[in-house]
Amino acid sequence: MLAFGSEAAQSAGGGIFSNPLITLLMVLLAIFVFLKFCGWAKSFTLSGGFKKTVFILTAVGLVGFNVLYSMGNSAITAGHGWGTATIALLAALIWAFVFAFALMAETK
């Protein structure tokens, strides 16, 4: 997902994000940060009911994020810019961290 900006950089004529090595390093950095975040989340405890609520909202979010992605792709195709696609990407990334926190935290 972090390679999202690289396509825009390549179509704009280059830049640092058009370098495949930079894209690979960004992906590896994102994986490292995510693993550190999951390790940090293990030190917390959440109630079973709250975790279940997050899991249910994740299932509902699958549909919502797919709708957002579709709207973003339609906006790009129609020439309205990357705003909607960026919102969809950021919302999905934030929810991925919420889900990972709930998944990794200990249950009371």
LUMFI-975579 format. One line per 2 residues: number of its first residue (from 1); their letters; for each residue x, y, z of N, C-alpha, C. Coordinates in Angstrom, 3 decimals. Layout:
<pts>
NUM = a = X/Y/Z/X/Y/Z/X/Y/Z  ...
</pts>
This chain:
<pts>
1 = ml = 0.800/-1.180/0.000/0.000/0.000/0.000/0.857/1.265/0.000  2.040/1.190/0.550/2.876/2.365/0.561/3.431/2.671/-0.820
3 = af = 3.340/1.732/-1.719/3.777/1.976/-3.087/2.730/2.790/-3.838  1.675/3.182/-3.143/0.563/3.962/-3.694/1.067/5.214/-4.407
5 = gs = 1.975/5.952/-3.779/2.466/7.196/-4.355/3.449/7.002/-5.484  4.013/5.815/-5.620/5.039/5.612/-6.637/4.467/5.668/-8.050
7 = ea = 3.247/5.216/-8.234/2.623/5.287/-9.561/2.404/6.735/-9.964  1.986/7.551/-9.008/1.786/8.971/-9.311/3.113/9.635/-9.634
9 = aq = 4.168/9.239/-8.932/5.485/9.826/-9.174/6.002/9.433/-10.559  5.776/8.193/-10.951/6.241/7.754/-12.262/5.486/8.463/-13.377
11 = sa = 4.196/8.663/-13.198/3.432/9.338/-14.244/3.754/10.828/-14.289  4.302/11.368/-13.183/4.662/12.786/-13.153/6.068/13.020/-13.703
13 = gg = 6.761/11.967/-14.104/8.052/12.136/-14.737/9.235/11.796/-13.858  9.019/11.094/-12.780/10.164/10.679/-11.978/10.053/11.150/-10.551
15 = gi = 11.204/11.379/-9.960/11.248/11.750/-8.558/11.790/10.598/-7.742  11.926/10.844/-6.477/12.534/9.830/-5.611/11.656/8.589/-5.477
17 = fs = 10.330/8.755/-5.535/9.445/7.611/-5.358/9.353/6.725/-6.593  9.959/7.131/-7.691/9.967/6.281/-8.872/11.109/5.277/-8.827
19 = np = 11.978/5.401/-7.846/13.084/4.467/-7.676/12.576/3.221/-6.953  12.684/2.034/-7.557/12.189/0.821/-6.921/12.867/0.514/-5.580
21 = li = 14.117/0.896/-5.428/14.816/0.653/-4.166/14.192/1.471/-3.036  13.823/2.709/-3.321/13.175/3.558/-2.318/11.816/2.971/-1.947
23 = tl = 11.083/2.498/-2.934/9.784/1.878/-2.664/9.954/0.641/-1.790  10.941/-0.185/-2.086/11.201/-1.375/-1.281/11.580/-0.992/0.150
25 = lm = 12.414/0.021/0.305/12.804/0.468/1.640/11.611/1.013/2.417  10.711/1.703/1.746/9.501/2.205/2.411/8.624/1.056/2.895
27 = vl = 8.485/0.025/2.081/7.678/-1.127/2.465/8.322/-1.841/3.651  9.645/-2.032/3.618/10.329/-2.678/4.731/10.219/-1.845/6.010
29 = la = 10.303/-0.531/5.900/10.142/0.339/7.057/8.726/0.237/7.621  7.733/0.184/6.751/6.347/0.049/7.195/6.130/-1.273/7.921
31 = if = 6.730/-2.354/7.421/6.618/-3.650/8.086/7.270/-3.593/9.461  8.429/-2.976/9.561/9.128/-2.848/10.838/8.292/-2.056/11.845
33 = vf = 7.732/-0.924/11.406/6.903/-0.104/12.292/5.672/-0.889/12.742  5.063/-1.615/11.826/3.875/-2.403/12.175/4.217/-3.491/13.186
35 = lk = 5.329/-4.160/13.018/5.729/-5.199/13.971/6.039/-4.602/15.343  6.682/-3.440/15.382/6.937/-2.752/16.649/5.622/-2.361/17.319
37 = fc = 4.669/-1.881/16.517/3.368/-1.509/17.049/2.666/-2.726/17.655  2.722/-3.855/16.972/2.085/-5.070/17.488/2.750/-5.531/18.783
39 = gw = 4.057/-5.421/18.867/4.754/-5.772/20.098/4.354/-4.859/21.241  4.183/-3.577/20.960/3.749/-2.622/21.970/2.327/-2.917/22.417
41 = ak = 1.452/-3.322/21.485/0.047/-3.586/21.805/-0.107/-4.803/22.712  0.860/-5.708/22.710/0.772/-6.900/23.564/0.787/-6.560/25.046
43 = sf = 1.282/-5.385/25.396/1.360/-5.016/26.809/0.035/-4.475/27.349  -0.985/-4.360/26.524/-2.285/-3.851/26.951/-3.273/-4.997/27.127
45 = tl = -4.324/-4.736/27.902/-5.411/-5.705/28.059/-6.723/-5.023/27.694  -7.543/-5.725/26.965/-8.860/-5.232/26.567/-9.903/-6.264/26.959
47 = sg = -11.109/-5.794/27.205/-12.187/-6.726/27.530/-12.583/-7.512/26.293  -13.112/-8.695/26.537/-13.536/-9.538/25.427/-14.641/-8.910/24.603
49 = gf = -15.550/-8.204/25.264/-16.645/-7.552/24.552/-16.162/-6.454/23.624  -15.165/-5.679/24.082/-14.633/-4.619/23.240/-13.915/-5.208/22.023
51 = kk = -13.150/-6.278/22.258/-12.454/-6.913/21.138/-13.456/-7.464/20.123  -14.525/-8.058/20.627/-15.552/-8.598/19.734/-16.193/-7.485/18.915
53 = tv = -16.426/-6.329/19.549/-16.996/-5.190/18.831/-16.066/-4.721/17.720  -14.768/-4.654/18.000/-13.797/-4.246/16.971/-13.794/-5.251/15.821
55 = fi = -13.881/-6.531/16.132/-13.883/-7.551/15.081/-15.135/-7.430/14.210  -16.284/-7.161/14.830/-17.523/-7.000/14.062/-17.442/-5.751/13.190
57 = lt = -16.923/-4.654/13.757/-16.771/-3.432/12.970/-15.782/-3.623/11.817  -14.804/-4.482/12.008/-13.862/-4.789/10.922/-14.582/-5.485/9.779
59 = av = -15.470/-6.414/10.124/-16.235/-7.102/9.084/-17.129/-6.127/8.327  -17.759/-5.214/9.048/-18.589/-4.196/8.396/-17.710/-3.251/7.576
61 = gl = -16.531/-2.946/8.106/-15.606/-2.059/7.423/-15.120/-2.603/6.096  -15.077/-3.918/5.956/-14.676/-4.501/4.673/-15.563/-3.981/3.546
63 = vg = -16.847/-3.941/3.800/-17.775/-3.439/2.792/-17.575/-1.936/2.604  -17.471/-1.206/3.713/-17.310/0.242/3.632/-16.035/0.658/2.917
65 = fn = -14.930/-0.016/3.214/-13.667/0.336/2.561/-13.692/-0.023/1.078  -14.360/-1.107/0.726/-14.485/-1.444/-0.697/-15.294/-0.385/-1.442
67 = vl = -16.326/0.142/-0.801/-17.107/1.219/-1.415/-16.233/2.461/-1.574  -15.445/2.796/-0.530/-14.549/3.950/-0.615/-13.516/3.771/-1.727
69 = ys = -12.950/2.574/-1.832/-11.977/2.305/-2.906/-12.622/2.483/-4.272  -13.839/1.983/-4.419/-14.551/2.112/-5.694/-14.806/3.585/-6.024
71 = mg = -15.205/4.352/-5.025/-15.439/5.783/-5.243/-14.130/6.488/-5.615  -13.036/6.096/-4.961/-11.736/6.692/-5.270/-11.287/6.376/-6.683
73 = ns = -11.457/5.119/-7.087/-11.085/4.734/-8.452/-11.942/5.461/-9.488  -13.221/5.609/-9.181/-14.110/6.331/-10.102/-13.702/7.794/-10.217
75 = ai = -13.321/8.396/-9.086/-12.908/9.808/-9.111/-11.623/9.981/-9.918  -10.691/9.051/-9.785/-9.438/9.133/-10.545/-9.719/8.988/-12.038
77 = ta = -10.564/8.020/-12.376/-10.901/7.788/-13.783/-11.607/8.998/-14.388  -12.458/9.640/-13.577/-13.202/10.803/-14.069/-12.352/12.066/-14.087
79 = gh = -11.151/11.993/-13.553/-10.267/13.143/-13.576/-10.478/14.122/-12.427  -11.068/13.655/-11.326/-11.336/14.522/-10.177/-10.215/14.488/-9.140
81 = gw = -9.110/13.861/-9.452/-7.969/13.856/-8.547/-7.920/12.641/-7.636  -6.918/12.659/-6.769/-6.623/11.523/-5.906/-7.181/11.680/-4.499
83 = gt = -7.976/12.698/-4.246/-8.458/12.989/-2.896/-9.250/11.853/-2.275  -10.221/11.329/-2.977/-11.060/10.262/-2.441/-10.266/8.977/-2.257
85 = at = -9.382/8.681/-3.179/-8.552/7.477/-3.062/-7.603/7.595/-1.873  -7.083/8.781/-1.635/-6.194/8.995/-0.496/-6.946/8.828/0.812
87 = ia = -8.160/9.347/0.879/-8.981/9.184/2.080/-9.262/7.708/2.328  -9.591/6.965/1.275/-9.859/5.528/1.417/-8.626/4.796/1.927
89 = ll = -7.470/5.123/1.384/-6.229/4.476/1.801/-5.907/4.784/3.258  -5.987/6.044/3.636/-5.673/6.418/5.018/-6.667/5.819/6.014
91 = aa = -7.947/5.807/5.665/-8.943/5.210/6.549/-8.682/3.717/6.739  -8.335/3.023/5.669/-8.046/1.592/5.768/-6.783/1.330/6.586
93 = li = -5.764/2.160/6.424/-4.539/1.991/7.210/-4.789/2.239/8.689  -5.557/3.273/9.005/-5.871/3.539/10.412/-6.653/2.384/11.005
95 = wa = -7.624/1.871/10.261/-8.414/0.756/10.799/-7.562/-0.510/10.923  -6.607/-0.691/10.063/-5.716/-1.845/10.179/-4.940/-1.780/11.497
97 = fv = -4.523/-0.589/11.899/-3.828/-0.444/13.178/-4.773/-0.656/14.358  -6.025/-0.187/14.248/-7.011/-0.432/15.313/-7.262/-1.930/15.445
99 = fa = -7.453/-2.604/14.327/-7.694/-4.040/14.339/-6.487/-4.800/14.901  -5.288/-4.410/14.487/-4.083/-5.074/14.996/-3.936/-4.861/16.489
101 = fa = -4.259/-3.665/16.980/-4.185/-3.407/18.414/-5.135/-4.316/19.167  -6.380/-4.412/18.683/-7.365/-5.270/19.354/-6.973/-6.736/19.261
103 = lm = -6.397/-7.126/18.153/-5.992/-8.519/17.972/-4.826/-8.887/18.875  -3.860/-7.987/19.018/-2.647/-8.299/19.759/-2.792/-8.101/21.279
105 = ae = -3.710/-7.239/21.706/-3.866/-6.979/23.132/-4.389/-8.224/23.840  -3.958/-8.403/25.073/-4.429/-9.535/25.875/-5.888/-9.337/26.228
107 = tk = -6.611/-10.430/26.413/-8.025/-10.379/26.785/-8.142/-10.534/28.297  -8.983/-9.691/28.899/-9.222/-9.774/30.346/-9.940/-11.046/30.692
</pts>
